[in-house]
Structures are given as C-alpha cells and as structure tokens.
Amino acid sequence: MAEAGLASWRDGDARHAILEFVRSVTTPGPGFVPEAERIATFDNDGTLWCEKPLYVQADFVLRTWKAMVESDPTLAERQPYKALVENDMAWLADIVSHVPDVVRGVSDAFAGLTPHAFEAQVLDFFAEARHPTLDVPYTSVSYAPMRELLRLLEANAFRVFICSAGGRDFVRAVCEQVYGLRREQVIGSSAPVELRDGQLVRAPGIEQPLDDGAGKPVHIWARTGRQPLLAAGNADGDIEMLASARFALVVRHDDDLREFAYTEGARRLLDEAATRGWTVASMRDDFATVFDGSA
Amino acid sequence: MAEAGLASWRDGDARHAILEFVRSVTTPGPGFVPEAERIATFDNDGTLWCEKPLYVQADFVLRTWKAMVESDPTLAERQPYKALVENDMAWLADIVSHVPDVVRGVSDAFAGLTPHAFEAQVLDFFAEARHPTLDVPYTSVSYAPMRELLRLLEANAFRVFICSAGGRDFVRAVCEQVYGLRREQVIGSSAPVELRDGQLVRAPGIEQPLDDGAGKPVHIWARTGRQPLLAAGNADGDIEMLASARFALVVRHDDDLREFAYTEGARRLLDEAATRGWTVASMRDDFATVFDGSA
C-alpha cells in the first residue's frame, strides 16, 4: 500500500478500518482487487464539504434569484421568488414540496446559458460569498480528513469520483481548486445540455434520474461501468450507493463545536450503518482537524 | 513532449501534424494547454477498429436474435426477426428506416439482464466470433496506429475517451483487452439502467440523445465537463465532435488491400475536412501497419 496517510484522522476504529481495507485490496492475497476495479465514490454535500446552515449551491441559487427579482420586480408575484422576497423560510426549507417551482426557477435563471457563462457565474459566487457562520470563503469549507482520504486512494490506484445529488456543473467549477479533482471526476444531477448552432447550451429542466438515492448507483454505473469498491456518504440519499460498495464509510455530524451536530436527513442512514456494520466516522472523535483553510 | 512515438505511422503530413500538435500543447509557450484540459475523444467503429462488412456489434445482435428465433420460432412472424430468418439483407441494411423494430428487438434480447449477465454474453461472442473476411477474432481488428496514438496521448497527460455511437456497455466488455483503456473511459449510446431491489438491470429502450452527431459533444460534455482538445472520427456522425475539438483527425478508408476502401457514410465528413483543413489520415498511405494481432 502506498502512503500510510490519514494523519489528520485520530487513531481509532474508523481510521483503522479504512487503512486495513485499502491495505487488503492492494496487497496480493485473497482480498486483492485489480487496479481497474478500484473505483471510489464520494457524496459531496456533508461528506466532502459543509452543508449547513444551507447547501452551498442553495446560497448560489438564492443569490441569483434575488438579483433577478431586483432587475424584474414582477417576478415577486410568483414562486419561488415570492418566498424569497417575503423571506418565507418555511417555504424555502420545504423544497421537496415545491420541486416544480424550484426547477422552473433554476431554468429561469440558467437555461440558455452556455456552460462557460454558467461557470463564470459560479466562480463569481465563490469569489464573493462567505459561509454564513464560519465566515470563510466556501472554497475553505471542505473537510481536511476527507481530502486526505482522496489522496490516499489515488496513491493506491483508485479512481475517485464525486457523486453529488447537487449540480454536477456547479461542483465542476471548483473541484480542481477545492479537491484537486478534475472535472471528469464529478458525477451529479444536471440540467440537460444541447448543441445549438454548434454551441453547447443549458436546456430547461433537470435530467432524470437525479443523482440521489437509487439514482446514485445508476449514475455511477453509467459513468464508470463499475459499482464502487469504496463509497462515502452522510445522508439518507446515499444509502443505495453505500449498499452497492464493498466498503461503506458514513460521515456522522456530531461536532457542534467545530462544525454542526445534526441527524435530520440521516436517521435511516445511521440505522442502516448500525445494522450493516458500515464504518462510521465521527467528526468529533475521528477528525483531528475539520477544516484547514488550505483550499 | 513524452515519447516521439507513432512508429507504426508512415512519415507524412498526418503523422507530422499530430506530433506537432501534441508538441505544441505540451511545450511552454503560446500553444501550451494545462493538463486538466487535455481531453481526447475517439469514435470507435471505423476509427479505432474495423466496421466492415458489418459493425462488430451488429454481428453480436444478429447472432443473439438468431438464437432467440431458434428457441422461439413464433418470433419469425415479426420484425426484426422476420428479416433475419428470410435473410432480407435489404431490410437489415436499412436500419435507419426500422429504428423502432430494431430498438424493440434489442430490448427483447437484453432488457432485464443485469449488466454482468449482458457482459458475459458479449464476452462469449468475442470468444467465439471471427471477422468474416479477415478471419481473426474481433478483438484483433483494432488499428495498431490508432492504439499507438492513444498511448502517445496518455504519455502526454491526455485523458482519452472512446465516444461510440454504438453500445457503451458492449465496448466496455473488451476495452481493456483491445485498447488498454478502462471502462470509465468509454462513452457511448446505452440502454437505460435501473436499480431494482438493489440490483442494477438493463431497462427497455435506448437513452437519448444517441452518442452520434450532435449527441457526441453533448455526451462528452456530460462526461468530462470539457470539449475535446483532440478528436478523431471517420464518419458523418463524427462531424459535430470533430468541429468541437481544437485538433480534428479523420481516418480515411482507402486501403482495399489491407482493410476496406469506402466513402459511404463519410462523404459529408470528407468535404468538411477539406473545407476546414482537418488532418486526414489515409489508411493506405499513412498507416505503416493496419492490424498487428497483438490484441
């Protein structure tokens, strides 16, 4: 195995289990796995970077909608802009009940843009926005122990993919800066892209299936022709991906001093992890550092 | 630039143009391109391996249909099985007019299979079938100069992708053996895949857009977040992909002694190549060897 690694993890069961698994699949013997089959997939929000108090991408979309309403106040008469203008947090927090409005709002904002124009807007956001409680740029809210795990896997001939329920093209804009991963290593939900007069443009709507829940193993198969050898997640939408992997790692958010402590959206996952014996990394106990500001 | 390479190419304009392009993008100076942006995409049928007298995958599908009719003769009453039983080459050759029948035939044959069961059928085919005129296994009909070009690009930090109008999962079954490429490096048309009871299975139908024509840049964007720096093709369905690349390479089939000489399906492409000054590799003049039996 290349690089003992994981210095930013505290010595404990999670670190031991990861290192032992990597050792076993890279060492000749019964557990050995050929390099071609070493695929690792990581959920993004809450697994590789902070997702509280709101998803990074939600902040980006809300800021975009706000600017749209400022230049066209008539938008405030309908959702999702109405909720934004009225600061209706209950409506905004319950996105699941308002998917058609949210999808239309995202299409209003970004359909018709070239991917490059969209990327420029995303980069402007990252250059300007700061995390509301940590008060650092969003490019600095990734978890140092998880980035270190990406490097350990790469050093052992794994090909690493981000597998995000959030927007593929949003993450791609900063994946090299934040994670040292290339754009082709990002799998995620996405707007359809079309070729018009020789030019790629974002089309309205969202491609199905979303890269969430049962959609994650489907996206991973489409992109890699494999099921993951190792997968990591932190929310209920990661269960199917984790169940499809040989080694499943769950990030548990239990550190209200250095990050956030919460179980909402993860209760089914934590039950599954206990039942199936998945490896659980406690941010409080297993992460020696959480953020390191290196990004 | 790593590796002068291309020893199986004859010295000439095509070889010079390729080597000069690779040198320019890898050498500090005005043409330099960062490694992250070095994406190369290759059509498969007719660009990386022989597509005459019929597509390799067509041979696979026809054999599968034949076996299905043998075990259920009532199938012969309807298309596409009827054409097969009656040896109706006119019907079979005009697939474009019979897309619904062909898609239904493919779904009849493979929908409901796990990807692993499908792969096993493909591997059985490759173990048994031989090219009808070259009389070698289909795994031996890839073009040695093009495989050498894949290696040259990899040695210069390009990430190489196959971008096939044909079936992604068909090519993936042999991409490592034939091309030394991993499954995640294959982009192509595909059946939908679904998760049923925790198990991936092929669903009926074909995902849109096909990885052909305007669909190629769309697939490449979805998979890589890039447009290709270098692309290679041989047929009209490759025009949009080649137009999206900085360097476009066209394989011209003009060697009826060592392979096949034909322009059908490539006339628009050859016109575009002349108009746009794309690099054209003549199989007769530029390939020192065509096949080498190494696969």
HADDOCK unambig.tbl for C-alpha pairs under 7 A between the chains (distance, minus, plus):
assign (segid A and resid 36 and name CA) (segid B and resid 182 and name CA) 6.43 0.50 0.50
assign (segid A and resid 182 and name CA) (segid B and resid 36 and name CA) 6.46 0.50 0.50
assign (segid A and resid 183 and name CA) (segid B and resid 224 and name CA) 5.88 0.50 0.50
assign (segid A and resid 183 and name CA) (segid B and resid 225 and name CA) 5.58 0.50 0.50
assign (segid A and resid 184 and name CA) (segid B and resid 223 and name CA) 5.93 0.50 0.50
assign (segid A and resid 184 and name CA) (segid B and resid 224 and name CA) 3.91 0.50 0.50
assign (segid A and resid 184 and name CA) (segid B and resid 225 and name CA) 6.10 0.50 0.50
assign (segid A and resid 193 and name CA) (segid B and resid 218 and name CA) 6.19 0.50 0.50
assign (segid A and resid 194 and name CA) (segid B and resid 218 and name CA) 6.22 0.50 0.50
assign (segid A and resid 195 and name CA) (segid B and resid 214 and name CA) 6.12 0.50 0.50
assign (segid A and resid 195 and name CA) (segid B and resid 218 and name CA) 6.76 0.50 0.50
assign (segid A and resid 214 and name CA) (segid B and resid 195 and name CA) 6.12 0.50 0.50
assign (segid A and resid 218 and name CA) (segid B and resid 193 and name CA) 6.20 0.50 0.50
assign (segid A and resid 218 and name CA) (segid B and resid 194 and name CA) 6.23 0.50 0.50
assign (segid A and resid 218 and name CA) (segid B and resid 195 and name CA) 6.77 0.50 0.50
assign (segid A and resid 223 and name CA) (segid B and resid 184 and name CA) 5.94 0.50 0.50
assign (segid A and resid 224 and name CA) (segid B and resid 183 and name CA) 5.88 0.50 0.50
assign (segid A and resid 224 and name CA) (segid B and resid 184 and name CA) 3.91 0.50 0.50
assign (segid A and resid 225 and name CA) (segid B and resid 183 and name CA) 5.58 0.50 0.50
assign (segid A and resid 225 and name CA) (segid B and resid 184 and name CA) 6.09 0.50 0.50
